[in-house]
Amino acid sequence: MESLLITVNIILAIVLVITVLLQKSEGGALGLGVSQDNFTSARSVGSFLTKFTSIIATLFIICSVAIVAISRDELRETQSVLEKQEEENSNLPQIPQSK
């Protein structure tokens, strides 16, 4: 389950980066290259990309939180390092103590 969520999270991250790069920036760099002649369609494309980016970002955050929650549950099932050390020491032969 965790590997599936990590794969989905990577895909969401790639899609998020692509949608951010496709948006028209204020400086004009890395924009869609839409001319100002057709302002209404540029506005609708910008609105769609903005909404799509916010949806993908929300899914990315939810997926990241789910990965952390799953990994914490797996860590709680394991023993602490000190408990493992005590178990290993109990299996070893004991050295007799001299008086």
Phi and psi in degrees as GROMACS dihedral restraints (atoms count N, CA, C in turn):
[ dihedral_restraints ]
;  ai    aj    ak    al  type     phi  dphi    fc
    3     4     5     6     1   -66.3    20    10
    4     5     6     7     1   -39.3    20    10
    6     7     8     9     1   -67.4    20    10
    7     8     9    10     1   -33.9    20    10
    9    10    11    12     1   -65.4    20    10
   10    11    12    13     1   -43.5    20    10
   12    13    14    15     1   -66.1    20    10
   13    14    15    16     1   -36.1    20    10
   15    16    17    18     1   -66.5    20    10
   16    17    18    19     1   -40.0    20    10
   18    19    20    21     1   -63.3    20    10
   19    20    21    22     1   -45.2    20    10
   21    22    23    24     1   -62.7    20    10
   22    23    24    25     1   -39.6    20    10
   24    25    26    27     1   -64.2    20    10
   25    26    27    28     1   -39.4    20    10
   27    28    29    30     1   -66.0    20    10
   28    29    30    31     1   -42.5    20    10
   30    31    32    33     1   -63.0    20    10
   31    32    33    34     1   -43.1    20    10
   33    34    35    36     1   -62.8    20    10
   34    35    36    37     1   -37.1    20    10
   36    37    38    39     1   -65.2    20    10
   37    38    39    40     1   -41.7    20    10
   39    40    41    42     1   -65.8    20    10
   40    41    42    43     1   -44.1    20    10
   42    43    44    45     1   -64.0    20    10
   43    44    45    46     1   -38.5    20    10
   45    46    47    48     1   -63.8    20    10
   46    47    48    49     1   -43.1    20    10
   48    49    50    51     1   -63.6    20    10
   49    50    51    52     1   -42.3    20    10
   51    52    53    54     1   -64.6    20    10
   52    53    54    55     1   -43.0    20    10
   54    55    56    57     1   -68.3    20    10
   55    56    57    58     1   -33.3    20    10
   57    58    59    60     1   -67.8    20    10
   58    59    60    61     1   -39.9    20    10
   60    61    62    63     1   -70.4    20    10
   61    62    63    64     1   -26.7    20    10
   63    64    65    66     1   -76.6    20    10
   64    65    66    67     1   -20.8    20    10
   66    67    68    69     1   -68.8    20    10
   67    68    69    70     1   146.6    20    10
   69    70    71    72     1   -77.0    20    10
   70    71    72    73     1   121.2    20    10
   72    73    74    75     1   -84.6    20    10
   73    74    75    76     1   165.5    20    10
   75    76    77    78     1   -68.5    20    10
   76    77    78    79     1   -29.8    20    10
   78    79    80    81     1   -82.4    20    10
   79    80    81    82     1   -13.8    20    10
   81    82    83    84     1    93.0    20    10
   82    83    84    85     1    -6.2    20    10
   84    85    86    87     1   -82.7    20    10
   85    86    87    88     1   142.6    20    10
   87    88    89    90     1    58.5    20    10
   88    89    90    91     1    26.7    20    10
   90    91    92    93     1   -84.5    20    10
   91    92    93    94     1  -175.9    20    10
   93    94    95    96     1   -75.0    20    10
   94    95    96    97     1   -16.5    20    10
   96    97    98    99     1    81.6    20    10
   97    98    99   100     1    20.9    20    10
   99   100   101   102     1   -79.0    20    10
  100   101   102   103     1   132.7    20    10
  102   103   104   105     1   -75.0    20    10
  103   104   105   106     1   162.9    20    10
  105   106   107   108     1   -79.9    20    10
  106   107   108   109     1    -3.9    20    10
  108   109   110   111     1   -65.3    20    10
  109   110   111   112     1   -38.5    20    10
  111   112   113   114     1  -109.0    20    10
  112   113   114   115     1    72.9    20    10
  114   115   116   117     1   -69.1    20    10
  115   116   117   118     1   -34.9    20    10
  117   118   119   120     1   -68.2    20    10
  118   119   120   121     1   -39.9    20    10
  120   121   122   123     1   -71.3    20    10
  121   122   123   124     1   -32.9    20    10
  123   124   125   126     1   -65.3    20    10
  124   125   126   127     1   -36.6    20    10
  126   127   128   129     1   -67.3    20    10
  127   128   129   130     1   -42.0    20    10
  129   130   131   132     1   -69.1    20    10
  130   131   132   133     1   -36.8    20    10
  132   133   134   135     1   -66.1    20    10
  133   134   135   136     1   -41.8    20    10
  135   136   137   138     1   -63.4    20    10
  136   137   138   139     1   -40.0    20    10
  138   139   140   141     1   -65.6    20    10
  139   140   141   142     1   -42.0    20    10
  141   142   143   144     1   -63.0    20    10
  142   143   144   145     1   -46.5    20    10
  144   145   146   147     1   -64.7    20    10
  145   146   147   148     1   -35.2    20    10
  147   148   149   150     1   -65.7    20    10
  148   149   150   151     1   -44.9    20    10
  150   151   152   153     1   -66.2    20    10
  151   152   153   154     1   -42.5    20    10
  153   154   155   156     1   -63.3    20    10
  154   155   156   157     1   -40.1    20    10
  156   157   158   159     1   -64.1    20    10
  157   158   159   160     1   -42.4    20    10
  159   160   161   162     1   -67.0    20    10
  160   161   162   163     1   -35.8    20    10
  162   163   164   165     1   -66.7    20    10
  163   164   165   166     1   -45.9    20    10
  165   166   167   168     1   -64.6    20    10
  166   167   168   169     1   -40.2    20    10
  168   169   170   171     1   -64.1    20    10
  169   170   171   172     1   -39.7    20    10
  171   172   173   174     1   -64.6    20    10
  172   173   174   175     1   -44.1    20    10
  174   175   176   177     1   -62.8    20    10
  175   176   177   178     1   -38.4    20    10
  177   178   179   180     1   -62.8    20    10
  178   179   180   181     1   -43.8    20    10
  180   181   182   183     1   -66.8    20    10
  181   182   183   184     1   -43.3    20    10
  183   184   185   186     1   -62.3    20    10
  184   185   186   187     1   -42.2    20    10
  186   187   188   189     1   -65.1    20    10
  187   188   189   190     1   -39.5    20    10
  189   190   191   192     1   -64.7    20    10
  190   191   192   193     1   -42.3    20    10
  192   193   194   195     1   -65.7    20    10
  193   194   195   196     1   -38.3    20    10
  195   196   197   198     1   -64.6    20    10
  196   197   198   199     1   -39.2    20    10
  198   199   200   201     1   -62.8    20    10
  199   200   201   202     1   -43.1    20    10
  201   202   203   204     1   -64.5    20    10
  202   203   204   205     1   -42.0    20    10
  204   205   206   207     1   -64.0    20    10
  205   206   207   208     1   -41.3    20    10
  207   208   209   210     1   -68.0    20    10
  208   209   210   211     1   -41.3    20    10
  210   211   212   213     1   -67.9    20    10
  211   212   213   214     1   -32.7    20    10
  213   214   215   216     1   -68.4    20    10
  214   215   216   217     1   -38.7    20    10
  216   217   218   219     1   -62.6    20    10
  217   218   219   220     1   -38.0    20    10
  219   220   221   222     1   -68.6    20    10
  220   221   222   223     1   -32.9    20    10
  222   223   224   225     1   -72.2    20    10
  223   224   225   226     1   -32.0    20    10
  225   226   227   228     1   -68.2    20    10
  226   227   228   229     1   -27.0    20    10
  228   229   230   231     1   -73.9    20    10
  229   230   231   232     1   -23.5    20    10
  231   232   233   234     1   -83.5    20    10
  232   233   234   235     1   163.6    20    10
  234   235   236   237     1   -87.1    20    10
  235   236   237   238     1   162.8    20    10
  237   238   239   240     1   -75.2    20    10
  238   239   240   241     1   167.0    20    10
  240   241   242   243     1   -65.8    20    10
  241   242   243   244     1   -37.5    20    10
  243   244   245   246     1   -66.9    20    10
  244   245   246   247     1   -38.7    20    10
  246   247   248   249     1   -65.9    20    10
  247   248   249   250     1   -39.0    20    10
  249   250   251   252     1   -64.6    20    10
  250   251   252   253     1   -38.8    20    10
  252   253   254   255     1   -63.8    20    10
  253   254   255   256     1   -42.0    20    10
  255   256   257   258     1   -65.2    20    10
  256   257   258   259     1   -39.2    20    10
  258   259   260   261     1   -65.1    20    10
  259   260   261   262     1   -40.7    20    10
  261   262   263   264     1   -66.3    20    10
  262   263   264   265     1   -38.7    20    10
  264   265   266   267     1   -69.7    20    10
  265   266   267   268     1   -32.0    20    10
  267   268   269   270     1   -71.7    20    10
  268   269   270   271     1   -24.5    20    10
  270   271   272   273     1   -81.5    20    10
  271   272   273   274     1   -19.5    20    10
  273   274   275   276     1   -79.8    20    10
  274   275   276   277     1   150.7    20    10
  276   277   278   279     1   -66.5    20    10
  277   278   279   280     1   141.5    20    10
  279   280   281   282     1   -85.6    20    10
  280   281   282   283     1   142.1    20    10
  282   283   284   285     1   -83.8    20    10
  283   284   285   286     1   126.7    20    10
  285   286   287   288     1   -65.6    20    10
  286   287   288   289     1   139.8    20    10
  288   289   290   291     1   -92.7    20    10
  289   290   291   292     1   135.5    20    10
  291   292   293   294     1   -90.2    20    10
  292   293   294   295     1   149.6    20    10
